[in-house]
Amino acid sequence: MIFLAGRDRLTQRILLRDIHDRLANQAGCENVRYCPSRRRPRYVIADIDTTVFLGDSYKAENVRLEVRFWYPASVEYEYYRINWVEPDRNLMLGFHQDADHENLGPCHIQLNFEDRPVDRHEAAFLNAHPLSVFDDRLQQLPLALGSIRWQDGQPSLPTWLD
């Protein structure tokens, strides 16, 4: 039996490298980078050309996609956060699979505005390889963004069915 110390970090690095490569080849993704660095990746971040990425015009121009996957020892699946961030509107829409809101199950979609959560809904737990999950969530982003409703300058995500 061989024990691989730090296997989870190695797995995370390989996955983040694959996500980096996919985003670097994705239409509308620019300036794809690791955070905090290539040597110590925790996130992959890409600046988004919204018209190219979404295939349609969009109200925000300054947008970035932030992707993080990690492997806690306490569960048998990966955790992730795939966030669409609009700094100019102080808006974030993300798919999160973690232990933060157990009442919503293992996965949820969350909308933040002005640095606070304004809506959360349960999202389907995708029991698949992390790259497949990443691809599925990217495909769901346009629908999720189209589900945001604005009233009196405040966003909400009234319903979410995935």
Secondary structure as GFF3:
##gff-version 3
##sequence-region A 1 162
A	DSSP	alpha_helix	7	24	.	.	.	ID=ss1
A	DSSP	beta_strand	29	36	.	.	.	ID=ss2
A	DSSP	beta_strand	41	48	.	.	.	ID=ss3
A	DSSP	alpha_helix	50	54	.	.	.	ID=ss4
A	DSSP	beta_strand	63	70	.	.	.	ID=ss5
A	DSSP	beta_strand	79	86	.	.	.	ID=ss6
A	DSSP	three_ten_helix	87	89	.	.	.	ID=ss7
A	DSSP	beta_strand	91	97	.	.	.	ID=ss8
A	DSSP	three_ten_helix	102	104	.	.	.	ID=ss9
A	DSSP	beta_strand	107	113	.	.	.	ID=ss10
A	DSSP	beta_strand	116	122	.	.	.	ID=ss11
A	DSSP	alpha_helix	130	146	.	.	.	ID=ss12
A	DSSP	beta_strand	149	151	.	.	.	ID=ss13
A	DSSP	beta_strand	154	156	.	.	.	ID=ss14
###
